[in-house]
Amino acid sequence: MYREKIEAYFADKQDQIVADICRLIAIKSEREEAKPGMPFGEGPYNALMESKKLAEEMGFTTKNFDNYVVSAEMNDKEAYLGILAHVDVVSEGSGWTFPPYQGTVQDGRIYGRGSADDKGPAVVALWAAKAAREIEPELSKGCRIILGSAEETGSEDLDYYLPKEPAPPVSFSPDAEYPVINIEKGGYKPVFGAKWEEDKALPRVTCIRGGTTTNIVTRECDAWVEGLALAAVAEKCAAHQEKTGVEFTCVEEDGLVHIHTLGVSAHAASPEGGKNAQIAMVGLLADLPMAQSRGQKALCDMARLFPFGDNYGAGMGVNIEDELSGKLTLVFSKLQYTLTGFEAQFDSRCPICATEENVKQVVEKKFAECGFEFIARNRMGAPHYTPEDSPLVQTLLRTYESYTGLKGECLAIGGGTYVHSIEGGVAFGCAMPGTDNRMHGADEFAVIEELMISAKMFTQIILELCK
C-alpha cells in the first residue's frame, strides 16, 4: 500500500543519510570513566547529544533522561511502537586500514566504528520515522525512537531509563541481524571457589592461570607442577593432546614443570566450534599422579563436572533443551588456582525451559557436594521470548520478505540483544544474511544499499503499525 511512496521518498535521500551516519561515527563513544553529567564518560555523552541534535533537526520532540538515554517522538500521538538503538561503541582495537572514527565511504560501504553497530541503524531509524510522518501525517499512533549510550557495557542506560518512561506496547531493536530474533536465552554465570590451608605434600599443582573472560571458550591456559619429572608429565600431555586436539607443551622452569595448553576460542553462546584449553588442562592435572590434598580433590571434581567436549552441561546435570530455544550451553571459562584456593566461573546460556529448580538448584547441590562456595552472581537471568504469531513479528517478517525477497523466519540466539528486558520486544536487523559487517572487529562497515533497504522496511513497519 505504501511501497511506491516509500521508494519515491528515499530516492534522493541516500547522500544525506550517509552524511548523518558519518557525523556520529566521527565521535569516539567508547565507555570511559564517569564525569559529572556524563554517566558513561565524555564520548558516549557527546554521541548521545549529537544524536539528540540530529533528531531535533528532523523535527522530533526529544527528552533527555539525565544523559543516559534520549527519546524522540515521531508525532504528538501516544507511542505504540518503540525502536531502540545505541550510539556507544566498543574500542576500535587494532588492525584497521580505514580511520575508525571518520566514516569512510568506499565501494558502496561506510567504514568506521559504529557504522553497523549501531550508529548506522540508529540514523536509519530516525529517518524512517521522519519518512513515515511525512508520507502519512495523520497517523493515529506514535513511534518513539529510543537512543541509548551504554549497550556495549551491559545496558545500564536502559536500566536507568525504563522505570522512568516505560517502553511502548511493541518494540524492536535494529542492533542484531535479520530476519527476526524473537528468542534470547537466559543466563547463569556464577562465580565460585574454595579456600584451604597449603598442603606441602608432593607432587602438587602450585598454580593455574586460566581464562579471564567470562563469555569466551578459553584459548590458552598455564599451570605449574612441583615434584614430577618432566618426562612423566610430557607423556601424559601427549596422551591428552591426542584425546582432545588441544596443543600441550611442557618445559622445566625454576624447579617446576610449566604446562601450557592452546585450544580454539569461541563465543560462549555457540561453544561447539571451540576447544577449551582450560578444561583440557584441568583434565590433565586430574590425571597426573599427585599427592592427595584438598586442592587436588578440587581439580578432580572440576574435571568431573566440566569434562572436555561437554558444551551442554551434562557433567553438571543440567543438559536440558526445548524445541523453541534449543539446548542449554555451558562453558567453564575462568579459573585462577593457587596453593591455598581457587576462584572460577562458568557461563551458561539457558533455554526457555530452564528454571531455578532444574538449573540453579542442581548446580548448588553439585557444588555443595564438592565443597565449593559461591562468591558472586549466583542468580539466573530470565530468557526472553516473544511469540512468532504476535502482530509485531508477523509484520516484520512480512515486510522483510516483501523488500528483500528472502525467506522470513524467527531465530533463537544464546546472546542477549538490546530488547532482552522489554516484554514483547524483538531484534530486527540490520545485518543481512551473508554479510559479515566485522562488528567489534577492525574495518567494521555497513553496506549502504542494505541500510537503505532497512530504512524503507522500517518506514513500512511504522506506517502499518501506527496507521
TIBA-88344 format. One record per residue (C-alpha): residue number from 0; residue in one letter; x, z, y. Coordinates in steps of 0.2 Angstrom, whole numbers, plus 2048, in hexadecimal, padded with zeros to 3 digits. Last residue first. Layout:
REM residues N
PT  pos  code  east   up  north
PT  NUM     A     X    Z      Y
...
END
This chain:
REM residues 467
PT  pos  code  east   up  north
PT  466     K   7F7  837    813
PT  465     C   804  844    810
PT  464     L   808  841    7FE
PT  463     E   807  82E    7FF
PT  462     L   810  82C    80F
PT  461     I   81E  838    80B
PT  460     I   821  830    7FB
PT  459     Q   822  81E    802
PT  458     T   82E  825    80F
PT  457     F   839  82D    802
PT  456     M   839  81D    7F8
PT  455     K   83E  813    808
PT  454     A   84C  81E    80C
PT  453     S   852  81F    7FA
PT  452     I   853  80C    7FA
PT  451     M   85D  80D    80A
PT  450     L   869  81A    802
PT  449     E   86B  80E    7F3
PT  448     E   870  800    7FE
PT  447     I   87C  80A    807
PT  446     V   885  810    7F7
PT  445     A   88B  822    7FA
PT  444     F   89D  827    7F9
PT  443     E   8A9  835    7F3
PT  442     D   8BB  82F    7F5
PT  441     A   8C2  83F    7EC
PT  440     G   8B6  849    7E2
PT  439     H   8A8  855    7E5
PT  438     M   89C  847    7E3
PT  437     R   8A5  837    7DD
PT  436     N   896  82D    7E0
PT  435     D   895  827    7CE
PT  434     T   887  81A    7CE
PT  433     G   880  815    7BD
PT  432     P   86F  81D    7C0
PT  431     M   86D  820    7D3
PT  430     A   872  82F    7DC
PT  429     C   866  834    7E9
PT  428     G   85C  83A    7E1
PT  427     F   84C  844    7DD
PT  426     A   84E  857    7D9
PT  425     V   83E  860    7D6
PT  424     G   834  86E    7DE
PT  423     G   824  876    7D7
PT  422     E   82A  888    7DA
PT  421     I   839  888    7E5
PT  420     S   848  892    7DE
PT  419     H   851  883    7D5
PT  418     V   84D  878    7E4
PT  417     Y   85F  875    7E9
PT  416     T   864  870    7D8
PT  415     G   86A  87B    7C9
PT  414     G   874  875    7BA
PT  413     G   86F  873    7A8
PT  412     I   865  864    7AB
PT  411     A   854  85D    7A5
PT  410     L   84F  84C    7AB
PT  409     C   83E  844    7AE
PT  408     E   83B  831    7AD
PT  407     G   839  822    7B7
PT  406     K   83F  811    7B0
PT  405     L   848  806    7BC
PT  404     G   840  7F9    7C7
PT  403     T   848  802    7D6
PT  402     Y   83A  802    7E3
PT  401     S   82A  803    7D7
PT  400     E   833  80D    7CA
PT  399     Y   838  81A    7D6
PT  398     T   827  81B    7DF
PT  397     R   81E  81E    7CE
PT  396     L   82B  82B    7C9
PT  395     L   829  834    7DA
PT  394     T   817  834    7DA
PT  393     Q   815  83A    7C8
PT  392     V   821  848    7CC
PT  391     L   817  84E    7DC
PT  390     P   806  84C    7D3
PT  389     S   80C  858    7C5
PT  388     D   80C  850    7B4
PT  387     E   81F  852    7B1
PT  386     P   81D  865    7B3
PT  385     T   828  86E    7BF
PT  384     Y   835  879    7B6
PT  383     H   843  885    7BC
PT  382     P   84C  891    7B0
PT  381     A   84D  8A3    7B5
PT  380     G   85E  8AB    7B9
PT  379     M   863  8B8    7AD
PT  378     R   86B  8C9    7B1
PT  377     N   87B  8D1    7AC
PT  376     R   884  8CC    7BC
PT  375     A   892  8D9    7BB
PT  374     I   89D  8E4    7B1
PT  373     F   894  8E4    7A0
PT  372     E   89C  8EE    792
PT  371     F   8A4  8E9    782
PT  370     G   8A4  8F5    773
PT  369     C   8A2  8E7    767
PT  368     E   891  8ED    761
PT  367     A   88C  8F0    773
PT  366     F   891  8DE    776
PT  365     K   886  8D7    768
PT  364     K   877  8E2    76E
PT  363     E   879  8DC    780
PT  362     V   87A  8CA    77B
PT  361     V   86A  8CB    771
PT  360     Q   861  8D4    77F
PT  359     K   866  8C6    78C
PT  358     V   861  8B8    781
PT  357     N   852  8B9    776
PT  356     E   84A  8C8    77E
PT  355     E   84F  8C4    790
PT  354     T   847  8B3    78E
PT  353     A   84C  8A2    78A
PT  352     C   83F  895    786
PT  351     I   841  88B    796
PT  350     P   853  888    791
PT  349     C   862  893    796
PT  348     R   873  88D    79D
PT  347     S   880  89A    797
PT  346     D   891  89E    7A0
PT  345     F   89C  8AA    798
PT  344     Q   8A7  8B8    7A1
PT  343     A   8B6  8C2    79D
PT  342     E   8BF  8D2    7A2
PT  341     F   8CC  8DA    796
PT  340     G   8D4  8EB    792
PT  339     T   8E4  8F5    792
PT  338     L   8F1  8EA    78C
PT  337     T   8EA  8DC    796
PT  336     Y   8DD  8CE    794
PT  335     Q   8D5  8C3    7A2
PT  334     L   8C8  8B7    79B
PT  333     K   8BC  8AA    7A3
PT  332     S   8B2  89C    79C
PT  331     F   8A9  8A0    78B
PT  330     V   89D  892    78D
PT  329     L   88B  893    787
PT  328     T   87E  885    786
PT  327     L   86B  889    782
PT  326     K   864  879    77A
PT  325     G   857  86D    781
PT  324     S   84C  86E    790
PT  323     L   83B  867    78B
PT  322     E   83C  868    778
PT  321     D   843  87A    777
PT  320     E   853  882    772
PT  319     I   85B  892    76C
PT  318     N   86D  896    767
PT  317     V   86D  8A8    76C
PT  316     G   875  8B1    75E
PT  315     M   886  8B3    766
PT  314     G   88F  8A9    75A
PT  313     A   882  89C    75B
PT  312     G   883  89B    76E
PT  311     Y   881  888    771
PT  310     N   892  881    774
PT  309     D   89A  888    764
PT  308     G   8AA  87D    762
PT  307     F   8B6  88B    760
PT  306     P   8AD  89C    75C
PT  305     F   8A7  8A7    76A
PT  304     L   89F  8B6    762
PT  303     R   8AB  8B7    754
PT  302     A   8BB  8B3    75E
PT  301     M   8B5  8C0    76B
PT  300     D   8B3  8CD    75D
PT  299     C   8C5  8C9    757
PT  298     L   8CC  8CA    769
PT  297     A   8C3  8DB    76B
PT  296     K   8CA  8E1    75B
PT  295     Q   8DB  8DC    760
PT  294     G   8D9  8E7    770
PT  293     R   8D3  8F6    767
PT  292     S   8E2  8F5    75C
PT  291     Q   8E7  8F0    74A
PT  290     A   8F8  8E8    74A
PT  289     M   8F8  8D5    74B
PT  288     P   8F9  8C8    73E
PT  287     L   8F3  8B9    748
PT  286     D   8E1  8B2    745
PT  285     A   8D9  8BB    753
PT  284     L   8E6  8B4    75F
PT  283     L   8E3  8A3    759
PT  282     G   8D0  8A4    75B
PT  281     V   8D3  8AC    76D
PT  280     M   8DE  89D    771
PT  279     A   8D1  890    76B
PT  278     I   8C4  899    775
PT  277     Q   8CE  898    785
PT  276     A   8D3  886    782
PT  275     N   8C1  881    782
PT  274     K   8C0  86F    77D
PT  273     G   8B3  865    787
PT  272     G   8A7  857    784
PT  271     E   899  862    77E
PT  270     P   89A  86E    78D
PT  269     S   88C  866    797
PT  268     A   885  874    7A3
PT  267     A   896  87D    7A2
PT  266     H   89F  86E    7A9
PT  265     A   8AD  867    79F
PT  264     S   8C0  86A    79D
PT  263     V   8CA  864    78F
PT  262     G   8D7  86F    785
PT  261     L   8E8  875    788
PT  260     T   8EE  885    780
PT  259     H   8FE  88F    784
PT  258     I   906  89C    77A
PT  257     H   915  8A7    781
PT  256     V   91E  8B0    773
PT  255     L   926  8C0    77A
PT  254     G   938  8C6    77C
PT  253     D   93A  8BF    78D
PT  252     E   932  8AE    789
PT  251     E   932  8A6    778
PT  250     V   928  896    777
PT  249     C   917  890    771
PT  248     T   90C  881    773
PT  247     F   8FA  87D    76D
PT  246     E   8F0  86E    772
PT  245     V   8DD  86F    76E
PT  244     G   8D7  864    760
PT  243     T   8CF  873    758
PT  242     K   8D4  873    746
PT  241     E   8E4  86A    748
PT  240     Q   8E9  874    757
PT  239     H   8E4  884    74D
PT  238     A   8F0  880    73F
PT  237     A   8FF  87B    74B
PT  236     C   8FC  88B    754
PT  235     K   8FD  895    744
PT  234     E   90E  88E    740
PT  233     A   914  890    751
PT  232     V   910  8A3    751
PT  231     A   91A  8A5    741
PT  230     A   928  89B    748
PT  229     L   929  8A5    758
PT  228     A   92A  8B6    74F
PT  227     L   91D  8C3    753
PT  226     G   920  8D3    75C
PT  225     E   918  8D0    76D
PT  224     V   90C  8C2    771
PT  223     W   908  8BA    782
PT  222     A   8F9  8AF    786
PT  221     D   8F5  8A0    790
PT  220     C   8E5  896    792
PT  219     E   8E2  884    799
PT  218     R   8D2  879    79A
PT  217     T   8C4  887    79A
PT  216     V   8B3  87F    799
PT  215     I   8AD  881    7AC
PT  214     N   89F  88B    7B3
PT  213     T   8A8  89C    7B5
PT  212     T   8B8  896    7BC
PT  211     T   8C8  8A1    7B9
PT  210     G   8CB  89C    7A7
PT  209     G   8D8  8A5    79C
PT  208     R   8E7  8B0    79F
PT  207     I   8EA  8BB    790
PT  206     C   8F7  8C9    78F
PT  205     T   900  8D5    784
PT  204     V   8F9  8CF    773
PT  203     R   901  8DA    765
PT  202     P   90C  8DB    756
PT  201     L   910  8E9    758
PT  200     A   909  8FB    75C
PT  199     K   90A  8FF    76E
PT  198     D   8F7  902    771
PT  197     E   8F3  904    783
PT  196     E   8E3  90E    786
PT  195     W   8D3  905    787
PT  194     K   8C8  8FB    792
PT  193     A   8BA  8EE    78F
PT  192     G   8B2  8DF    796
PT  191     F   8A3  8D6    79D
PT  190     V   89D  8CA    7AA
PT  189     P   88C  8C3    7A7
PT  188     K   888  8B1    7AA
PT  187     Y   876  8AD    7A4
PT  186     G   86E  89E    7AC
PT  185     G   85D  895    7AD
PT  184     K   85C  883    7A9
PT  183     E   855  876    7B5
PT  182     I   846  86B    7B1
PT  181     N   83E  85F    7BD
PT  180     I   84C  854    7C0
PT  179     V   845  843    7C6
PT  178     P   84C  831    7C5
PT  177     Y   859  832    7CD
PT  176     E   867  83E    7D1
PT  175     A   86B  84E    7DA
PT  174     D   869  854    7EC
PT  173     P   85A  84A    7F2
PT  172     S   84F  85A    7F1
PT  171     F   83D  85A    7ED
PT  170     S   82F  865    7F3
PT  169     V   81C  869    7F0
PT  168     P   811  877    7F7
PT  167     P   81D  879    806
PT  166     A   82B  885    805
PT  165     P   828  896    80D
PT  164     E   82F  899    81E
PT  163     K   837  8AA    820
PT  162     P   839  8AF    80E
PT  161     L   840  89E    80B
PT  160     Y   84E  89E    818
PT  159     Y   85A  8AC    813
PT  158     D   85A  8A7    800
PT  157     L   85A  895    806
PT  156     D   86B  897    80F
PT  155     E   872  8A2    801
PT  154     S   871  891    7F7
PT  153     G   880  896    7EC
PT  152     T   890  88F    7F4
PT  151     E   88C  87C    7F4
PT  150     E   87B  87F    7FB
PT  149     A   881  888    80A
PT  148     S   87B  87F    81A
PT  147     G   869  87A    818
PT  146     L   85D  86D    81F
PT  145     I   84B  86E    81B
PT  144     I   841  85E    81F
PT  143     R   82F  863    821
PT  142     C   821  856    81E
PT  141     G   80F  858    825
PT  140     K   7FE  854    81F
PT  139     S   7EF  84A    826
PT  138     L   7FA  83B    82B
PT  137     E   7F4  832    83A
PT  136     P   804  82B    841
PT  135     E   806  81F    831
PT  134     I   815  814    833
PT  133     E   81D  81E    841
PT  132     R   81B  82F    838
PT  131     A   821  827    827
PT  130     A   830  820    82F
PT  129     K   835  830    837
PT  128     A   833  839    827
PT  127     A   83D  82C    81E
PT  126     W   84B  82D    82C
PT  125     L   84D  840    829
PT  124     A   84E  83E    817
PT  123     V   85B  830    818
PT  122     V   865  83C    823
PT  121     A   865  84A    816
PT  120     P   868  83D    808
PT  119     G   879  838    811
PT  118     K   87D  84A    815
PT  117     D   87C  850    803
PT  116     D   886  84D    7F9
PT  115     A   887  83A    7FA
PT  114     S   890  838    80A
PT  113     G   894  84A    80A
PT  112     R   8A7  847    80A
PT  111     G   8AA  836    810
PT  110     Y   8A9  824    80A
PT  109     I   899  81A    80F
PT  108     R   897  80B    804
PT  107     G   892  7F8    805
PT  106     D   8A4  7F2    804
PT  105     Q   8AB  7FE    811
PT  104     V   8A3  80A    81D
PT  103     T   8AF  819    820
PT  102     G   8A7  829    825
PT  101     Q   8B4  834    82E
PT  100     Y   8B6  844    825
PT   99     P   8BE  840    814
PT   98     P   8CA  833    81C
PT   97     F   8CA  825    80E
PT   96     T   8D7  824    800
PT   95     W   8D4  836    7FB
PT   94     G   8DE  83F    7ED
PT   93     S   8DC  851    7F3
PT   92     G   8CE  85E    7F5
PT   91     E   8C0  85A    802
PT   90     S   8B9  86B    800
PT   89     V   8A7  86C    7FC
PT   88     V   899  867    808
PT   87     D   88C  86F    813
PT   86     V   87E  864    81A
PT   85     H   871  868    80E
PT   84     A   860  85F    809
PT   83     L   84F  866    805
PT   82     I   83F  85B    807
PT   81     G   82F  864    809
PT   80     L   81E  85D    807
PT   79     Y   80D  865    80C
PT   78     A   813  86A    81E
PT   77     E   804  86F    829
PT   76     K   801  861    836
PT   75     D   80B  860    846
PT   74     N   816  852    840
PT   73     M   826  84F    837
PT   72     E   82C  861    838
PT   71     A   83E  865    838
PT   70     S   846  875    830
PT   69     V   857  87C    833
PT   68     V   85F  888    827
PT   67     Y   86C  896    828
PT   66     N   870  894    83B
PT   65     D   864  8A3    83F
PT   64     F   855  899    838
PT   63     N   854  88B    844
PT   62     K   844  882    846
PT   61     T   842  870    84A
PT   60     T   834  865    851
PT   59     F   838  853    84D
PT   58     G   83A  845    859
PT   57     M   848  83B    851
PT   56     E   854  842    85E
PT   55     E   84E  854    859
PT   54     A   853  850    847
PT   53     L   864  84A    84C
PT   52     K   867  85A    857
PT   51     K   862  864    848
PT   50     S   86E  85A    83D
PT   49     E   87C  85E    84A
PT   48     M   878  870    84A
PT   47     L   879  871    837
PT   46     A   889  868    837
PT   45     N   890  873    844
PT   44     Y   88B  883    83A
PT   43     P   891  87D    82A
PT   42     G   8A2  87A    832
PT   41     E   8A3  88A    83C
PT   40     G   8A1  896    82E
PT   39     F   893  89A    822
PT   38     P   889  8A7    82B
PT   37     M   88E  89F    83C
PT   36     G   885  8AA    84A
PT   35     P   894  8B5    84A
PT   34     K   8A1  8AE    83F
PT   33     A   8A1  8AD    82C
PT   32     E   8B0  8A7    823
PT   31     E   8AF  895    81D
PT   30     R   8A4  88A    814
PT   29     E   8A8  877    814
PT   28     S   8A0  86E    823
PT   27     K   8AD  862    829
PT   26     I   8A3  859    836
PT   25     A   8A6  846    836
PT   24     I   89A  844    827
PT   23     L   88C  849    832
PT   22     R   88F  83A    83F
PT   21     C   893  82F    830
PT   20     I   881  831    82A
PT   19     D   87A  82E    83B
PT   18     A   884  81E    83C
PT   17     V   87E  818    82B
PT   16     I   86C  81B    830
PT   15     Q   86F  811    840
PT   14     D   876  802    837
PT   13     Q   869  802    82A
PT   12     K   85A  802    836
PT   11     D   856  7F0    838
PT   10     A   84B  7EC    828
PT    9     F   847  7FF    827
PT    8     Y   836  7FD    82F
PT    7     A   832  7EC    827
PT    6     E   835  7F3    815
PT    5     I   82A  802    819
PT    4     K   81C  7F7    820
PT    3     E   81C  7EC    811
PT    2     R   81C  7FA    804
PT    1     Y   80E  804    80C
PT    0     M   800  800    800
END
